[in-house]
């Protein structure tokens, strides 16, 4: 339960104004704004912590075109699926060559609660090749320290494994080489060996009587590869290629040349970490460039005793894979009733010490394969791309698994406040306000994930995490201190040419397509874990199959062209259950190699928009760039360029249990390496080489 939330001003302004006689920024009107959050605050304050009480201002950036790099994230994939199907991603990492049951750590590595926020270890691509060891780490449930188990994680050579792994800093034009030494051990059961475990028992999800040839999902648990989620780099073998299979005991590398005009921002991934593409000097206004910046990796740990056709927790996946991690000291697979929690840079609810009334930039990476996060704060970018125009006033930050966001935040205390000035950052589901309209949250307290009933994630297929994840302590100034109440400037960055505005670009008919992702449900024939392709004139004429390692491409595309995809949502009761299409209401859709731009969005009421946002939910707007998208309206149209890199472009649902059971596909992009769409400069000013040099 949130106790003693003091008068701390979170994120940007609530119609802030400075008064010469005041020693703090005051809202207009102050007490009315504060009264909305009486259950959160023990003193009157101008702004709520963890809750929106009016318009808030934020510097924003969206998927791929960003700042000192919004995030991409890297993560290990354990290979999974029928006949060695593509990589299975884990929540918190993976298994090492040796471990010991029954041995308790002297202290849970995530504890104590509210210890100072620590940054992950930083390594730089410019310093040369980076080597990581894939091994094991002993961890615990911070809510019940006696429960311990081993999982998989990365370590720098000669150092202990950490969750998350190191943060990798990359400059546009760098050569990024990451070598993985897989120290995990055999056995490494294949899909034929693991299938019986997925057909029987309380957690079975394959029903051979309904579909005897249904693809399996979880196998090769100790094999791996590496994906740099959100980066615009080559997907060819040796690059960001998830078809590669790195067994235990082997050493392999990912090596890519980062384009000199790569968008800046974050990428992401116990087997994951942040990749920060640094901003070139002069890209941002000096006020934004000068902001102190913290990188925050949110790691989701799911040890609930649950399984269904639509999802499985980490211990259950380990059990179905015949793995021997995620077991308690007695050798039983971890079973914590209703236990799902987030770690913040590998810590349990750490404390951030904020300078009184000073702006700080946060680059968030949500390293997860299920569930959503709703953060009551102000964003500065989404999925590594700056907004077309920033800052944007938004009520909350909305991240499905794999999303990233940056936001600016400042906290302050009223002059009259006596005592410790504290607050919290939280994720919590949203409910309708009594008067309708804007979404509000119910009373703050930690609890299991639950369904949002309002906002952009209203009634989507993934529940929202309910947890405090960062404690805030404001360093109070002397009584005579006069705070600054300056706004952050509005700005529009110059964009790399592969991310110019495509909302007004005509797309050739042959480059329009429809993606259909069926609704999660019980066993169907054919199975629902599949991505269908159809054209826009006859969208119910499906083609596609559950993904396996020998699956053909869903379509063949050509470099140097613009494409449009319709993420479709359609329930037609005249069709069999397997063809009820859920779209982005049930599935966060992730595309490798390039971001995509929203050009049309269906709102919750069924209305399509081609500009602006579905009021009052302004976080998702037409024109924004993403590489992973979930939205309660269920449908969107997106456009993107096929630029520079040929090879397999992977597209999949970002929910682990969906993709590893077959909800994944790929597009074969051909053409000479380096081919670009020639129309970019006609749309807007952009750069193809280093920023400021072309």
N, C-alpha and C positions, 0 to 999 in steps of 0.2 A: 504494500500500500504506500502511496506517496505521502510522506509526512514532512511537514515544515518546508513547503516550497515558498521561498522568500521572494522579495520584490526584484526579480531579475527580468530584464528586458531582452527578449529573445529575437534574434534575427532582424533585421531591418526595422523600418519605422511603421508605426501605426499613426499616421497623420502627425508625426512628431514635430514639435516646435521647441525652440530654445528660448528661455526667458532669462534675462540678465540676472535676476535675483535668485534663480533656482540653481540648485546644485545637481539636478538630474534632468534628463529629458522627460517631458510630460506629454501624455497622449491628449487628444482632444475628442470628446471630453474624458478626462482621466478616470474618474470613479465609475462611470458607466461601462467603460471598456473592462475595467478590472472586475466588475461585479459578475460578468459572464462566467468567471472562473473562480467563484468563491470557494468551491470545494477543493481548489488546488492551492490557494494562497492563504497564508496566515496574516498577511498585511495587504493593504491596498497597493496595487501596482498598475502601471500604465499598460503593460503587456503581460500576457500569460506566458508561462513556460510550458511547452508541450501542447499548446492549444491555440487555435486561431481566434482572435477577438477583433476582427476587422481586417482591413486591407493591409497586406504586408509586402514589402519590397524586396526583391532579390535579384542578384546578378545570375543570369542563367545561361546554360550552354546545353546543347543536345548531342545525341549520339555522333561522335566522331570529329567534330570540328572545333577543337577546343583550346584549352589553356595549358598551363604547365602540365598539362595533360590531365584531362579528365581521365577517367580511368578506362583502361582496358583491364582485363585480368587474365592471368595465365592460370591454367590448372592442369593437373594430371588427369588422364582418362584411364580407367581400368578398362581393358577390352571387354566387350560384352556382346551377347546376341548369338543367334544361330550361326553355326560354323564360323565362329570367330568374328561375329559382327562387331561393328564399330564400338568405340570406346564408351564404357560406362563411367559416368562421373559420380564421384562420391561427395558426400556432404563435408566431411572433415578430414579426408586423407586416407592413408592406406598402410599396408602391412609391411613390416620389415623382416629381415632374415632371422632374427632371434628376439625372444621376449620371454617374460617369466610371469606365469599366473600367480596370484596370491600375494604379490609384492605391492604394498601400498606406498605411494610417494609420501615423503615426509610432509609435504603440503601440496594440495591440489594446485597445479600450475596456473589455474585461472584466478585463484584467490590470493589475497583477501579482497573482498568487495570494496569498491571505492578507492582502490590504490590509484596513484597518478597514471593518466593515460600515457602509454609508451608507444613510440613509433617503431614499426618493424625495421630490421636491419636494412640498410640501403646498399645496393650494388649498382654500378653504372656500366651500361653497354660500351661506352667510350673507353673504358679501361681494359677491354678485351673480352674474350670468351668467358662465360659464366658457367660454373659447374655446380650442380645440385645433386645430392644423394637422396634417393627415395628409400626411406627407412620407416621405423615405427616410433611412436611416442606414447607414453602412458598418460592418460587423462582421467577426468572425473566428471561427475555431475555436480556443478557448484551448489545446487540446492540440496544435495545429500552427499557430502564428501566421501562417505564410506563406499559409495559405488564407484569403482574404478575399472578401467579397461584399456586395451591397447588399440590404436588405430594407426593409419599411415600418414606420413608427413614428410616434408622436405627439410634437409639440413645442408648448410654450407659445409664443405670438407673440413673436418677437424672440429666441427661445432655440433652442439645438440640440435635435434630437430625442433622446429617451432611451428606454431599455428597462429597466424598465417606464415607463409614463407617470406623470403626477403622481398622488399619493394625494389623493382628494377626501373631505373631512370634511363630514358632513351631520348635522344635528340633526333629530330628529322634528319635523314641522311646517314644515320648510324648503321653499322652492320650489327645485328642482334644475333648472337650465337649462344644457345643454352644447351649444355650437355647434361644429360640425365644418367646417373649411375643407378641402375635399378638393383637395390640390395634386398628386395623382397625375396621370399623363398618359395620353392616348390613345396607341396603340390600346387598346381595352377589349373584347377578342373576346367575341362572344355564344356561346351554346351550340351553335348550328349550325356555327359556325366552329371550335370546339374539339373537337367530337365525333370527327373523324377521328384526332386525336392520341390519343384514348382507346380507339380500336378497333385500332390498329396499334402495332408496335414492342414492345420488351422489357417495357414497363410497361403494356401494354394490359390493361384490365379489362372492357371491353364486348365481348361476343361476339354480333354481329348474327345469326349462324346459329342461336343458341339462343333469343334474345329480341330480335328486330329493333327493337322499340319501347322497349327499356330506356332509362330516364331517364339523362341524363348528369349528371355531378356537378360539374365544375369549369369555370367560365366567369365572365365579367364580373369579372376579377381585380382591376381598379382601381376598381370601384364599391364602395360601403360603406354601412353604417348603424351604429347603436349599440344595444347591448343591455346593460342593467344587471342582470347575472346575480345572482339571489337577492333582488331588491328587490320589495316588495309595493306596486306602483304601477300606474297605468293603462296598459293595452296598446293603447289607441286610437291612431289616427294622430297624430303629434306627440309621443307618449309612447314607452313601451318597445315599439315596434312593429317587428318584424323584417321585415315585408312591404315596408317603404319601401326605395326604391332611390335612392341618392345618387351620381350619376355623377361622373367626374373633372371638376374645374373648377367644382364647385357648392359652395354653402354652405347647410347645413341644421342644424336644431336638434332636440334632445330636450328636452322641458320637462315635468316632472311635479311635482305637489304630494305631498310625502312625508307620509303620515298622521301625526297627532300621536302615535298609539300604535304607530308602526312599531317592530317588534322591532329591537334594536340588534345590531350585529355587522358582519362584513365581507362585501363583495361583490367580484367580481373582473373581468381581462382581458388583441415589439415593438409590437403594437397592443392594449394592455391596461393596466390599472392597478387599484389597490384603491379601493373606496368604503367608508368607515368610518362606520357609523351610530352616533353617540356615545351613551353611556349617560346617561340623565338622573340628576341627583344623587339619591342615596338608594336607587337600584334595587339596588345591590350592598352587601354588608358593607363597612365602611370598610377592612378589611384587604385586600380584593380591589380596591376602588376606588383605593387608594393605590399599588398595584403599578406600578413603571415598566413601560412597554409599548413594544414594538418591532413595527412592521408589516413583514412579510417576504413579498415576492412571489416565488414560484418560477416561473421561466420555462423551459419546455421547448423545446429546440432539437433537431430531428431532421434530420440530414443523412446518414442511412444511404442507401446505394444499394439500396433495396428498394422493391418495390411488389407488391401482390397484390389480389385481389378484396376483401380485408378491410382494407387499409390502404395509405397512401402517405406518403412523407416530404415535407417542404416543397419541396425542389428538384424532385421529381417532379411534385407538384401544380402548381408554377409552370410546368413544361414542358408538362404536359397542358392548362394554361390558356392557353398561348401567351404567357405573360408573359416579361419580360426582366430580372427580378431573380433572386436566388439563383444568380448566375453568377460564376465565378471570373475573375481578371484576363485569362484567355485567351478568355473568352466562353463557356466550357462550363458547363453546370449543375453545381453543386457535387456532388461525389461522394466522400464520406468513408466508407470502409468501417467499419461497426460504430460509427459516431459518433453518439451521442445524449447530450446533456448538459443539466444544469440550471444556470441562473444564479440567484443569490440577490440580489435587488434590483439586478439587472443586473451583478453581479460574479461572478468565478470563485473559489469557495471562500473568501469573505471571513472575516475574524476578528472575533469578538465578544469584547469584553473584559468579563468577568463580575466583579461584586463578590463577594468571598469570602463564601459562605454567605448570600447575599441573593437573595430571590425576584425573578424577572422574568417578566412576561407577554409571550408572543409571539402575534400574530395572523397566521396563515399563510393565504395565498391560493395555490392551485395552479392557475396559469393555463396550461392545457394542453388539447389535444383528442385525446390518446391517452395510453396508459401510466398506471401507478399509482405511488404513492409510499407506502412504509412507513417511518415515522420512529420511531426508537427514542427516544421522549420522551413526555411526559405532556400530554394535551390539556386545554383549558379550555372549548372549545365546538366545535360542529360546524355548518357551513353557516349561521352567523349566528343560531342559536337556543340559548339556554342549556338545559342539561339540566334535567329536572324536579327533580333533586336532585344537587348537586355539593358537593365534588369526587368524582370517580369514580376508582377504582384501575384502570388499564389498562396493558397491557404495551407498546403501541405506538399510534401514530396512523396511520390508514389513509385515504388520500385517492385516489379516482379523479379523472380529469380534471374540473375544475370545482368540486371540493370545497374547503371552507375549514375551518380548525380553529384553536382557540386553546388554549394550554397554559401552565402555570406551570412554571418551571424554576429550579433553583439549583445552583450548583457550589461545591465547596470542596476544599481540599487538606489532607492530614494534616499534623499538626505536624512529623512526622519527615521529611517530604519535603524534599529539597534539590534546587534547580534550578528550571527553568521548569515550571509546572503547566499542562498543556494537555490538550485533548481534541477531539472532533469530534461533530457531528451528521451522521448518515448516513441514506440510504435504501438498503435492501437487501432482496432477496427472503428469504423465510422457508422453512426446512426443518424436518422433524420432528426432535425431539431423539432421541438413541439410545434412551432409555427410553420414548419415546412421550409423549403429553400435550402440554404447552406447546410452542409453536414456538420455534425458535432460528434464528440466522443462520449461514451459513457464514463462512469467514474473510473479513474486510473487505478489499476492494480494489475500485477502480473497474473497471467493465466494462460491456458492453452490457446492455440490459434483458433480464431472464430471468424465467421463470415461478416464482412462489411455489408451494411444495408443502405448506404448512401455513398456519394462520391464516385470517382471514376472506377473504383473496384467494387461497386455495389453488385452483390450476387454473382460475382465471378466464380470460376471453378476452384480457385485457390484461396484458402483462408488467410487472414491477416495475423501476423505475430502481435501478441499483446505483452509488451515488456518494456520496462525502463532499460536503456542500454548505455546511457552516459549520465553521470552525475556532474552538475556544474557548480563550481565554487567561484564566486566573483571576488577578485582581489580589491578590497575597498580602498578608496583614496582618502586623503585627509579631508576634514570637514570643509576646508576652503576650496576644494577642487571644483572647477567648472567644466562639465563634460562637453565634448564636441557633439553637435547634433547634425553634422553634415550628411547629406545623402550621397550614396554612391552614384557615379555618373552613368547616364545611359550611353550605350555604345553599340556599334555593329562592326564585327570583325570582317576583314577581307578574307575570303574563303579560298581554300584550294580548289582547283578547277573541277575535281571529281565530286565536289559537294556544292555546286552552284544551284540556285533555286530552279527547280523543275516544275513548279506548279503551273506555269503557263506554256510548257513545252508540249508539242504534239508528239504522240507516240504512234509508231507504225502499227497497223492492225495486227500484224503477225507477232508483234512484241507485247501484246496484251494477253494475260492469262489469269486463270482463277485457281486459287488453292483452297481445297476443301478438307478440313480436319474434323472427323466425326466426333460426336459427343461421347465422353467416357461413360461406360455402363458395364453391365454384365457380359458374359461371353456372347459373341455374335458371330454369324457366319455370312460373309467374311468377317474377320476380326476388325474391330474398330480402330486398332492402333495402326494407322496408315495415313499417308498424305496423298490425296487425289488431285490430279490436274484436270481441268476442263477449260474450254474456251468461253469467252464472255457471252456469246450468242446462245449457246446451249450448255449452261453451267451444270446440268445434271448428267451430262455424258462424261462419266469419270474414266480416267486411266491412272494406274499406279498400283503399287504392291507394297506389302510390309517390307521394310528395309532389311537386307542382308548384305554381306560383304561383296556378293557378286551381282547385286541389283544393278540394272542398267540405269542411265540417267533419266530423270523424269522428262527433261527437255534438253535440246541442244541449242545453245546460244552463241552469239558472235561478239567479240570484243569491239568496242567503239560505238555501241548503240545504247539507246535509252529504253528501258523496259518498265512496264507497269504490271503490278500484281493486285488482284482483288482478294483480300482475306475474307472469305465468305462465311456467312452465318445463315442457315436456313433449316427450319423444321417443316418437313412435308410428310404428313402422316400416311400418305399413299405409298411412301417408300419404306423399305425394310428398316429396322432399327439401326443397322450398320451404316445407313446413309443419312442419318440425321446430323446435320453439319453444325458444329458448335463454334467454329472460328476462334477469334481472339478472346471471346468471353470465357472459354475453358482452357485455352492453350496459349502460353506466351511463345510467340514465333520468333526464332532467332535465325538470322542469315549471316554466314561467314563471309569474309573478304571485304564486303562493302556495307555501308549504312544505307537505309532507305528513307525517303522523305514522305511524310503524310501529305497526300493531296486531296483526300476526302475522308470523312469520318462519320460513322453512324452514331448518333446520340442514343441515350437510353430510351427515349420516347419514340425511336424509329426514324427520326428526321435525319437526313443526310446534310452535312455542311461541307462547303468547299473553301471556306475561309473562317478565321476566328476559332472559337472553341464552343463546346457544349456547355453554355452557361448554366450554373455558376462554376462549373468545374473547369478552371482555366489552365491546369497544368499541362494537359494534352491539347496542342493547337495544330491546325493545318499549317504546314510549312516546317514543322519541327522534324529533326532527324533522329532516327532510332536504329538500333540493330536487333532489339528485342522488344516486343510489344504485346501487352495484355490490356484489354479495355472492356468495360462493362457493356458498351454498345454492341459489341460482337463483330463488327465489320469495319474494314478500312480499305482504302486504296492507297498504294504506295508506289513511288517511282525511284529509280536509281540508274546510274550509269554503270556499264561494264567497262572498266578502265584499267589499263596497264597490265593486269595479271590474268593469264589463261589458266585453265585447270578446273578441278572440281570445286564448285561453290556449294557448300553444304547448307541445307535448311532443315530445321527440326523444331519440335516442341521442346521447350527448355525444362520441362518436368521430367526428371530422370526416369521414372517408371514408365512414362508414356513413350519416350524416345527409344529406350532400350528394349521395348516390346515391339518396336517397328515404326513409330511415328517420326520418321526421318527420311530425307531424300537428298538427291544432289542433281545439279545442273552442270552439263559439260560445256564450258566456255572455251571456244577455240579462236584462233587468230594469232598473228605475230605478237609476241611479248612486247609490251610498251605501247600498243595501239590505244589511242584515246578517242573520246567523242569530240569531234572538231567544233561543235556548236557552243561550247561552254563560254568562251569569251564574248559571244554575241548575247548571252543572257545577262551577264553581269561581270564586273571586273573580278579577276581571280588570278591566282599564281600557280604555275606548273613546276617551277624550280623552288629554290629556297625563298622564303618570304622576304620581300624587299629587293629581290634580285631579278624578278621577272614580272 
